Amino acid sequence: MAAELNKVGLEFRVMGEGLTEIHSLPGYYESVFKNNVTPDYDAYISQMAKDNKENYAVNGGLLMTWEELGDRLIVWENFINKYPKSPLIKSAKISTMIICWMIFWEWTAIRLMTVMKGKFLMIKGKHATHSSKNIQILLPRKKLKN
């Protein structure tokens, strides 16, 4: 069955807790449309191919590093800034909201401010020159010292 799905650009993806879904193969749309669409669509499908290589989270836990999560947030914010009139803006904003939700979700689950302080500062420090509104919003209200 999996081989048949792969022929048409689909795969089974284990989502955790006994749940399996059918997803498009991560690079499928990129292989079909790359360089055949407008630059915003090209950038969007290219980033989605990267983002969808593996699950973000399974069973209530992140499957990527905080650094990777921060990098993805910045990529989508850059997309929004570069293509403000794109019809894909709503989808890009949803991607940033999902990433922010995952950061908050993990933050709430851990509830260790000392650990979270270091993670947020790492994301913010790596992207210090980027004016990420989302990272600023996610940082705790108290002033954090390095």
C-alpha positions in Angstrom: 0.0 0.0 0.0 2.8 2.4 0.9 4.4 1.9 -2.5 1.2 2.8 -4.3 0.9 6.0 -2.3 4.5 6.9 -3.1 3.7 6.6 -6.8 1.2 9.5 -6.5 3.3 11.6 -4.1 1.8 10.5 -0.8 3.1 8.7 2.2 1.9 7.3 5.6 3.2 9.5 8.4 3.1 8.2 12.0 1.8 11.1 14.2 2.1 9.4 17.6 -0.4 7.8 20.0 -1.4 5.2 17.4 -2.4 7.8 14.8 -1.2 7.5 11.2 -2.1 10.1 8.5 -1.6 10.3 4.8 0.6 13.3 3.8 2.1 14.5 0.6 5.8 13.6 0.2 7.8 16.5 1.5 9.4 17.5 -1.8 6.6 16.5 -4.1 5.1 19.9 -4.9 8.6 21.3 -5.2 9.5 18.7 -7.8 6.4 19.5 -9.8 6.3 23.3 -9.5 9.8 24.6 -8.8 10.7 27.4 -11.2 7.3 27.2 -12.8 5.4 29.5 -10.5 5.8 33.1 -9.2 8.8 33.8 -6.8 6.5 33.8 -3.7 5.0 30.4 -4.6 8.5 29.1 -5.4 9.8 30.2 -2.0 6.7 28.9 -0.2 6.8 25.4 -1.7 10.6 25.2 -1.2 10.2 26.1 2.5 7.3 23.7 3.0 9.4 20.9 1.5 12.1 21.6 4.1 9.6 22.0 7.0 7.7 18.8 6.1 10.6 16.4 6.0 9.7 15.3 9.5 7.1 16.0 12.1 7.6 19.0 14.4 6.2 17.2 17.4 4.8 13.8 18.4 3.1 12.7 21.6 3.3 16.1 23.2 7.0 16.6 22.7 9.1 18.6 20.2 11.1 16.5 17.7 13.5 19.4 16.8 15.9 21.6 18.7 14.9 25.1 19.9 17.4 26.5 17.5 15.6 24.8 14.5 12.3 26.0 15.8 13.6 29.6 16.0 15.2 29.3 12.6 11.8 28.3 11.1 10.1 31.2 12.8 12.5 33.6 11.2 12.2 32.0 7.8 8.5 32.5 7.8 8.7 36.1 9.1 11.2 36.8 6.4 8.8 35.4 3.8 6.0 37.7 5.2 8.3 40.7 5.0 9.6 39.9 1.5 6.2 39.1 -0.1 3.6 41.3 1.8 1.1 41.2 -1.0 1.4 37.4 -1.7 -1.8 35.4 -1.5 0.2 33.0 0.6 0.6 35.5 3.5 -2.2 34.0 5.5 -0.6 30.5 5.3 2.8 31.9 6.2 1.2 33.7 9.2 -0.5 30.5 10.3 3.0 28.8 10.1 4.4 31.4 12.5 1.4 31.0 14.8 1.9 27.2 14.9 5.6 27.7 15.7 4.8 30.2 18.5 2.2 27.8 19.8 4.7 25.0 19.9 7.2 27.1 21.8 4.5 28.1 24.3 3.3 24.5 24.5 6.7 23.2 25.3 7.2 26.1 27.7 4.0 25.3 29.5 4.8 21.6 29.6 8.3 22.1 31.0 7.6 24.9 33.4 11.2 25.4 34.2 12.0 29.1 33.8 15.7 28.6 34.0 15.7 26.1 31.1 13.3 28.3 29.1 15.3 31.4 29.8 18.3 29.8 28.1 16.3 28.6 25.2 14.7 31.9 24.5 17.9 33.8 24.8 19.6 31.3 22.4 16.9 31.9 19.8 16.9 35.6 20.3 20.7 35.8 20.4 21.1 33.8 17.2 18.7 36.2 15.4 19.7 39.4 17.3 19.7 41.5 14.1 16.2 40.3 13.1 13.3 42.3 14.3 11.2 39.3 15.2 8.0 40.4 16.8 7.1 36.8 17.6 10.3 36.2 19.5 9.8 39.5 21.4 6.2 38.5 22.3 7.3 35.0 23.5 10.0 36.3 25.8 8.9 36.5 29.4 7.8 39.9 30.5 10.5 40.1 33.2 13.9 41.3 32.0 16.2 38.3 31.5 19.9 38.6 32.3 22.5 36.6 30.4 
